Amino acid sequence: MQRKWAAPLALMAVTGSGLLLAPPAQAGHAPCPRVTVGPGWYGDNQARLQQLIDQYGSCNPYRPGGARPVAVFDWDNTVVKNDVGDATMFWLLRNGRIRQPAAGDWSTTSRHLTPAATGALADACAALARPGAPLPTATAAGTACADEINSVYGTAATRAGAPAFAGWDRRTTDPSYAWLAQLMQGWTAREIRGFAAAARTENLAAPVGATQQVGSGTATGWVRYYDQQRDLVKGLQKAGFDVWISSASPQPVVEVWAKDVGIKADRVIGIRNTTTRAGKFTPHLQGCGSVRDGADTMITYIDGKRCWINKEIFGVRGAAAEKVQPAARRHVFAAGDSDTDISFLRDATALRLVVNRNKNELMCRAYDNSDGRWIVNPMFIEPKKQKTDPYPCTTTGYVGQDGTKGPVLRGDHSVVPDQTDSVY
């Protein structure tokens, strides 16, 4: 028997974006939820997002497929302004919650730390606490230790300027992002959620533009939710979308922040530590695809985000999770702001929202818009000014696994032309 909704698909109008305009709501079907927060959306972006909801939402009796459509958002600087991982790291340092590593050996906290970095960290921190005990980075005696940790984390270099990390795959991990999760060793997920909640309270209460003292220096001291993204998440959920977060911040940290936009912990994919039998975090990370637990080389970062989304949302196991899946096993919508989001954005089958932070590869692909499914929006708070020079798509816009830069290529291997920054 022919399904009742199959024939009327022909009644849908195809837009220039590739999205379909759904027919009016039928009897027995509620009207589709509205994207209500208009200010801040650029051009026809709000209308494009509404088209997505109208086409794929449960409010449309003729929507494609039978399964719930999946939407995936990055978190930092996509749903919120500023970085909740950074906010948590600064809180840990300001409150003395980072533990001295085993045997005082900082190489146990990351396989990618250089000898220069492990030496600098040991020199600054070794005398302050026994192995396993929290370092007093909130005290005057611990200032140099706080400064060294913050330098390695924030600049990927020691205070003396030596490279802090080496030997990582630029398409599957970022050792600085991973290091934050690894420095949570010795705490439980519940304890980390408590730390993240305290940092959240402080950063939401601080005025926009506030700074905080970390060690002897200052750092960003505020975070805000984007009202537009909160509204979009709510609208997608009301329309029956399965909404997820994929973030390169630690899992328990994002869980705390995501709760306020109605996304539960089981719909968050962040950096995940392995744990002891007692539930304490180890300095090692869970793997994905062909990367085993404890190898510490695959986090939710560029191709690693693709792997973790395939694994956790679509149930793909083994090395296959690292590959692009058939359209039926991919999300229809994705939102991101950085080169770290490129792979999962490209995997979205219907629409891809990019928050413009002037990131080379991402903006090359978004502005090229070769399939008509990319939309670009300025940052909703303190948007960046127009980039004066074109994005270097033909020369250095792409960063390879070993850090070598090259041209940005389309799926057919043609080169993306240099792009002018036009949405700002």
C-alpha positions in Angstrom: 0.0 0.0 0.0 1.3 3.5 -0.8 1.9 5.6 2.3 -0.5 8.5 2.6 2.2 11.1 2.6 4.1 9.9 -0.4 2.1 11.4 -3.3 1.7 14.9 -1.8 5.4 15.4 -1.7 5.1 16.7 -5.3 3.0 19.6 -3.9 6.0 21.0 -2.1 7.8 23.9 -3.7 11.6 23.7 -4.0 13.4 26.9 -2.9 16.7 28.1 -4.2 18.3 26.9 -1.0 17.5 23.3 -1.7 15.0 23.3 1.2 11.4 22.5 0.5 8.5 24.8 1.5 6.0 22.6 3.4 2.3 22.9 2.6 0.0 24.4 5.1 -0.6 22.4 8.3 -3.1 19.7 7.8 -6.1 18.8 10.0 -4.9 17.1 13.1 -1.4 18.6 12.8 -0.3 21.6 14.9 1.3 24.5 13.1 5.1 24.4 13.0 6.9 26.2 15.9 8.3 29.6 15.0 11.8 30.9 15.3 10.7 33.9 17.3 13.8 35.8 18.2 14.4 37.9 15.1 17.0 40.6 16.0 20.5 39.3 15.3 19.7 37.1 12.3 21.3 38.2 9.1 19.5 38.5 5.8 17.1 35.6 5.2 18.8 33.3 7.8 15.8 33.3 10.1 13.5 32.4 7.1 15.9 29.6 6.1 15.9 28.1 9.6 12.1 28.3 9.6 12.0 26.5 6.3 14.1 23.7 7.9 11.6 23.3 10.7 8.6 23.5 8.4 10.1 20.8 6.1 11.5 18.3 8.7 9.4 19.0 11.8 6.7 16.7 13.0 4.3 19.5 12.3 4.7 18.6 8.6 2.7 15.4 7.7 4.7 15.1 4.5 8.2 15.4 6.0 10.9 13.1 4.5 11.6 9.8 6.2 10.1 8.4 9.4 12.9 8.8 12.0 13.3 12.0 14.1 15.5 14.5 12.3 18.8 15.2 14.1 20.3 18.6 14.7 23.8 19.1 16.1 25.2 22.3 17.6 28.8 23.0 18.6 28.7 24.8 22.0 31.5 27.4 22.6 30.9 30.6 20.6 28.0 28.9 18.8 25.4 28.6 21.5 27.2 30.9 24.0 29.5 33.8 23.7 33.0 32.8 24.9 34.3 29.4 26.0 33.0 27.4 28.9 36.1 25.2 28.9 38.3 28.3 29.4 35.9 29.5 32.1 36.3 26.2 33.9 40.1 26.2 33.5 40.3 29.7 35.0 38.1 28.6 37.9 40.2 25.5 38.6 43.3 27.7 38.8 41.7 30.4 40.9 40.4 27.8 43.3 43.3 25.4 43.5 41.6 22.3 42.0 44.3 21.0 39.7 46.2 18.1 41.2 50.0 17.4 41.1 50.5 14.6 38.6 51.8 11.2 39.5 55.4 11.2 40.6 55.4 14.9 39.8 55.8 13.9 36.1 53.8 16.2 33.9 54.2 13.9 30.9 51.6 11.6 32.5 49.0 14.4 31.9 49.5 14.4 28.1 51.5 12.3 25.7 51.9 15.4 23.5 53.6 17.6 26.0 57.2 18.5 25.0 60.2 18.0 27.3 60.4 21.8 27.5 56.8 22.0 28.8 57.1 19.2 31.3 60.3 20.7 32.6 58.8 24.2 32.9 55.7 22.8 34.7 57.9 20.8 37.1 60.1 23.7 37.9 57.1 25.9 38.7 54.9 23.4 40.5 56.9 20.5 41.9 57.6 22.0 45.3 54.0 23.0 46.0 52.2 19.7 46.7 52.7 15.9 46.8 51.6 13.8 43.9 47.8 13.6 43.7 47.2 16.6 46.0 45.7 19.8 44.7 48.2 22.5 43.7 47.8 25.8 45.6 47.4 27.9 42.4 45.1 30.4 44.1 47.9 31.5 46.5 50.9 33.8 46.2 53.2 30.8 46.5 51.4 29.1 43.6 51.3 32.1 41.2 54.2 30.9 39.0 52.6 27.4 38.8 49.3 28.9 37.8 51.0 31.1 35.2 52.9 28.2 33.7 49.8 26.0 33.4 47.8 28.8 31.9 50.5 29.6 29.4 50.7 26.0 28.2 46.9 25.7 28.0 46.2 29.1 26.5 49.2 29.6 24.1 50.5 26.1 23.6 53.8 27.4 24.7 55.8 27.8 27.9 56.3 31.1 29.5 59.7 31.1 28.0 58.2 30.7 24.6 59.1 27.0 23.9 56.5 24.9 22.1 54.4 23.0 24.6 53.0 20.2 22.4 54.2 18.1 19.6 53.3 15.1 17.5 49.5 15.3 17.2 47.1 14.9 14.3 45.7 18.3 13.6 42.4 16.8 12.2 41.5 14.6 15.2 42.7 16.3 18.3 43.9 19.5 19.9 46.3 18.8 22.8 45.4 22.0 24.6 41.7 21.2 24.6 42.4 17.6 25.6 44.8 18.8 28.4 42.0 20.6 30.2 40.0 17.3 30.5 43.2 15.4 31.4 44.0 17.9 34.2 40.7 16.9 35.8 42.3 13.6 36.9 41.5 12.5 40.4 38.0 14.1 40.5 34.7 12.5 39.7 32.2 13.7 37.1 29.9 14.9 39.9 32.7 17.0 41.4 33.6 18.4 38.0 30.0 19.4 37.4 30.1 21.2 40.7 33.2 23.1 39.6 31.6 23.9 36.3 28.4 25.1 38.0 30.4 27.5 40.2 32.3 28.9 37.2 29.0 29.2 35.3 27.4 31.3 38.1 30.4 33.6 38.2 30.7 34.1 34.5 27.0 34.7 34.0 26.9 37.3 36.8 29.9 39.2 35.6 29.2 42.1 33.3 29.9 41.8 29.6 33.6 42.6 29.0 34.7 41.6 32.5 38.1 40.1 33.2 39.4 38.0 36.1 42.8 37.5 37.6 44.3 34.1 37.0 47.8 33.8 38.5 49.6 37.1 37.8 47.6 37.8 34.7 44.1 38.5 33.6 41.7 36.5 31.5 38.1 36.7 30.1 35.7 36.6 32.9 32.2 36.4 31.4 30.0 34.2 29.3 26.5 34.7 27.8 24.0 32.5 26.2 22.9 33.6 22.8 19.1 34.2 23.0 18.8 33.5 19.3 20.3 30.0 19.6 18.4 29.2 22.7 15.2 30.1 20.8 16.3 28.0 17.8 17.0 24.9 20.0 13.6 25.3 21.6 11.9 25.6 18.3 13.7 22.5 16.9 12.8 20.4 19.9 9.2 21.5 19.8 9.1 20.4 16.1 10.4 17.0 17.0 14.0 17.3 16.2 16.5 15.3 18.2 18.9 18.1 19.3 22.5 17.3 20.3 25.6 19.2 21.4 29.1 18.2 20.1 31.8 20.1 21.9 35.6 20.1 22.4 35.1 21.1 26.0 35.0 18.4 28.7 31.8 16.3 28.9 30.7 17.3 32.5 31.3 20.9 31.9 29.1 21.1 28.8 26.4 19.1 30.5 26.1 21.8 33.2 25.8 24.6 30.6 23.6 22.8 28.1 20.9 22.1 30.8 19.8 25.7 30.7 18.9 25.5 27.0 16.9 22.3 27.6 19.5 19.8 26.4 19.9 16.8 28.7 23.3 15.2 29.5 22.5 12.2 27.3 22.4 14.5 24.3 25.9 16.0 25.0 29.1 14.7 23.4 32.2 16.4 24.9 35.7 15.2 25.7 35.3 12.1 27.8 37.9 10.8 30.3 38.4 7.2 31.2 37.7 6.5 34.9 38.9 4.3 37.7 36.6 1.7 39.3 35.8 4.4 41.9 34.6 6.7 39.2 37.6 9.1 39.4 38.8 10.6 36.2 42.2 9.4 34.9 44.4 11.6 32.6 43.4 9.4 29.7 40.6 9.8 27.3 38.0 7.6 25.7 38.6 6.8 22.1 36.4 6.6 19.0 36.6 4.6 15.7 39.9 2.9 15.3 41.3 4.8 18.3 41.2 2.8 21.5 40.5 4.2 25.0 43.6 5.7 26.5 45.4 6.4 23.2 44.4 10.0 23.7 44.4 10.9 20.0 40.8 11.3 19.0 38.6 13.9 20.7 35.5 15.8 19.5 37.6 18.0 17.2 37.3 18.3 13.3 37.2 14.6 12.1 37.0 13.5 15.7 33.6 15.3 15.9 32.4 13.3 12.9 33.5 10.0 14.6 31.9 10.8 17.9 28.6 11.9 16.3 28.5 8.7 14.2 29.3 6.6 17.2 27.0 8.2 19.8 24.0 9.4 17.7 23.9 6.9 14.9 25.4 3.8 16.5 28.3 3.3 14.0 31.1 1.3 15.6 34.7 0.7 14.7 36.7 2.4 12.0 33.5 3.0 10.0 32.6 5.8 12.5 35.5 7.9 11.1 33.9 7.9 7.6 31.1 10.0 6.1 27.9 8.0 6.4 25.0 7.6 4.0 22.6 10.6 4.1 20.0 8.5 6.0 22.5 8.1 8.9 23.5 11.8 9.1 22.0 14.9 10.8 20.0 17.3 8.7 21.2 20.4 10.5 24.5 21.6 12.1 25.7 24.8 13.6 29.3 25.8 14.4 31.7 28.7 14.5 35.2 27.3 14.0 37.5 25.2 11.8 37.1 22.5 14.6 33.5 22.1 13.3 34.2 21.6 9.6 33.6 17.9 9.3 30.3 17.6 11.1 29.0 20.8 9.4 29.8 19.3 6.0 28.0 16.1 7.0 24.7 18.0 7.6 22.3 17.1 4.7 19.9 20.0 4.7 21.3 23.2 6.3 24.5 24.4 7.9 24.6 27.5 10.1 28.0 29.2 10.6 28.7 31.9 13.2 31.4 34.1 11.6 34.5 34.2 13.7 36.8 34.7 10.7 38.2 31.1 10.7 39.9 30.4 7.4 38.8 26.9 6.3 35.3 27.3 7.7 34.6 30.6 6.0 36.1 29.4 2.7 33.6 26.5 2.6 30.7 28.5 4.0 31.1 31.4 1.5 31.8 29.1 -1.4 28.5 27.5 -0.6 28.9 25.0 -3.4 25.6 23.1 -2.6 23.5 26.0 -1.4 23.1 24.7 2.1 25.4 27.0 4.0 24.2 30.2 5.8 26.5 32.6 7.6 25.6 34.9 10.5 27.6 37.4 12.5 28.3 36.7 16.2 25.2 37.7 18.1 27.2 39.5 20.8 30.3 41.7 19.9 30.4 40.5 16.3 33.7 40.7 14.5 34.4 43.4 12.0 34.7 42.6 8.3 38.0 40.8 7.5 39.8 43.2 5.2 41.8 40.6 3.2 40.2 37.7 1.4 40.3 34.3 3.0 43.3 32.4 1.6 41.3 29.4 0.3 43.6 28.8 -2.7 46.8 28.7 -0.7 46.8 28.2 3.1 43.2 27.8 4.2 43.4 24.1 4.9 45.6 22.6 7.7 46.6 19.0 7.1 47.2 16.2 9.7 50.8 17.2 10.2 50.1 21.0 10.3 51.0 21.6 6.7 48.9 24.3 5.1 47.4 24.0 1.6 44.4 24.9 -0.5 40.8 24.2 0.5 39.3 21.5 -1.8 35.7 20.8 -2.6 34.3 17.3 -2.6 35.2 16.9 -6.2 38.8 18.0 -5.5 38.5 21.4 -7.2 40.0 24.3 -5.4 37.8 26.8 -3.5 38.5 30.3 -4.7 39.6 32.9 -2.2 36.5 34.4 -0.5 35.6 37.9 0.5 34.2 38.4 4.0 30.7 39.6 3.3 28.6 38.7 6.4 29.8 40.7 9.4 
